[in-house]
Amino acid sequence: MALSASGSRLWGFASTGDGFSAAVEEVQHIVRTIIFTQTAQRVRYAENTLSLGSDFPSDRAGDLLQEVLFEFSAHETAESMTQLAVSFARGDPWPQWEIARELALGPHGFF
């Protein structure tokens, strides 16, 4: 999943803390586009990587990742499976690791 920082609502939220719901809508749209494209190309299995970066507010990272996981799981079928791999900030990966671990053990994720 690739987003350009220029003009992105997600990265705008990461820098200012404003517009979280718009950022979520943007990411949901991107996830749906990825899934529909993979479905049209008859991709049966795909692993998509999302990196929030060290600047993304930790207190909202879990909320965003949960929305992304929900969107992926809402489109999963018997014919195809799409997984999300979270890439952690290199400087201090532990806060994002704890969030991802909690979500991975929830209803929309697994290890």
C-alpha positions as CSV (number, residue, x, y, z in Angstrom):
1,M,0.0,0.0,0.0
2,A,1.8,3.1,-1.1
3,L,0.8,6.7,-0.3
4,S,2.5,9.8,-1.3
5,A,3.1,12.1,1.6
6,S,2.2,15.1,-0.7
7,G,-1.5,15.8,-0.4
8,S,-2.3,12.7,1.6
9,R,-4.9,13.1,4.4
10,L,-3.2,10.3,6.3
11,W,0.1,12.0,6.4
12,G,-1.6,15.3,7.0
13,F,-3.1,13.8,10.1
14,A,0.3,12.4,11.2
15,S,1.8,15.9,11.0
16,T,-1.0,18.0,12.5
17,G,-3.3,15.6,14.4
18,D,-6.3,17.0,12.6
19,G,-8.7,15.1,10.4
20,F,-8.5,11.5,11.6
21,S,-11.8,10.5,10.1
22,A,-10.8,11.8,6.7
23,A,-7.5,9.9,7.0
24,V,-9.4,6.7,7.8
25,E,-11.7,7.2,4.8
26,E,-8.7,7.8,2.5
27,V,-7.1,4.6,3.8
28,Q,-10.3,2.6,3.4
29,H,-10.6,3.8,-0.2
30,I,-7.1,2.8,-0.9
31,V,-7.6,-0.7,0.6
32,R,-10.8,-1.2,-1.4
33,T,-9.0,-0.2,-4.6
34,I,-6.2,-2.6,-3.8
35,I,-8.6,-5.4,-3.1
36,F,-10.8,-4.7,-6.2
37,T,-7.7,-4.6,-8.4
38,Q,-6.3,-7.8,-7.0
39,T,-9.7,-9.5,-7.5
40,A,-9.9,-8.3,-11.1
41,Q,-6.5,-9.7,-11.7
42,R,-7.6,-13.0,-10.0
43,V,-4.9,-12.7,-7.3
44,R,-5.7,-15.5,-4.8
45,Y,-3.3,-14.5,-2.0
46,A,-1.6,-11.2,-1.3
47,E,0.3,-9.7,1.6
48,N,0.2,-5.9,1.8
49,T,2.5,-3.8,3.9
50,L,1.6,-0.7,5.8
51,S,4.1,1.5,7.5
52,L,2.8,4.3,9.7
53,G,6.2,5.7,10.4
54,S,7.6,7.1,13.6
55,D,5.7,10.4,13.2
56,F,2.2,8.8,13.3
57,P,0.5,9.5,16.7
58,S,0.7,6.3,18.8
59,D,-2.6,7.0,20.4
60,R,-4.4,6.7,17.1
61,A,-2.3,4.0,15.4
62,G,-4.4,1.2,16.9
63,D,-7.6,2.8,15.7
64,L,-6.3,3.2,12.1
65,L,-4.8,-0.3,12.0
66,Q,-8.1,-1.8,13.2
67,E,-10.0,0.0,10.5
68,V,-7.6,-1.3,7.9
69,L,-7.9,-4.9,9.2
70,F,-11.6,-4.6,9.2
71,E,-11.6,-3.4,5.6
72,F,-9.4,-6.3,4.5
73,S,-11.5,-8.9,6.3
74,A,-14.8,-7.4,5.0
75,H,-13.6,-8.4,1.5
76,E,-12.1,-11.8,2.2
77,T,-13.7,-14.6,0.3
78,A,-13.1,-18.4,-0.1
79,E,-11.4,-17.7,-3.4
80,S,-9.0,-15.0,-2.1
81,M,-7.1,-14.0,1.0
82,T,-5.4,-10.7,1.6
83,Q,-3.2,-10.1,4.6
84,L,-1.8,-7.0,6.2
85,A,1.8,-6.9,7.4
86,V,2.6,-3.9,9.6
87,S,6.1,-2.3,9.3
88,F,7.3,-0.7,12.5
89,A,9.2,2.5,13.0
90,R,12.9,1.6,13.2
91,G,13.8,4.1,15.9
92,D,11.4,2.8,18.5
93,P,9.3,-0.1,17.2
94,W,7.9,-1.2,20.6
95,P,4.8,1.0,20.9
96,Q,3.6,0.0,17.4
97,W,4.6,-3.6,18.0
98,E,2.3,-3.7,21.1
99,I,-0.6,-2.3,19.1
100,A,-0.1,-4.7,16.2
101,R,0.3,-7.7,18.5
102,E,-3.0,-6.9,20.3
103,L,-4.8,-6.5,17.0
104,A,-3.2,-9.7,15.5
105,L,-4.7,-11.7,18.4
106,G,-8.1,-10.1,17.8
107,P,-10.9,-11.2,15.5
108,H,-9.4,-9.7,12.3
109,G,-5.8,-10.8,12.7
110,F,-3.5,-13.6,13.5
111,F,0.2,-14.4,14.0
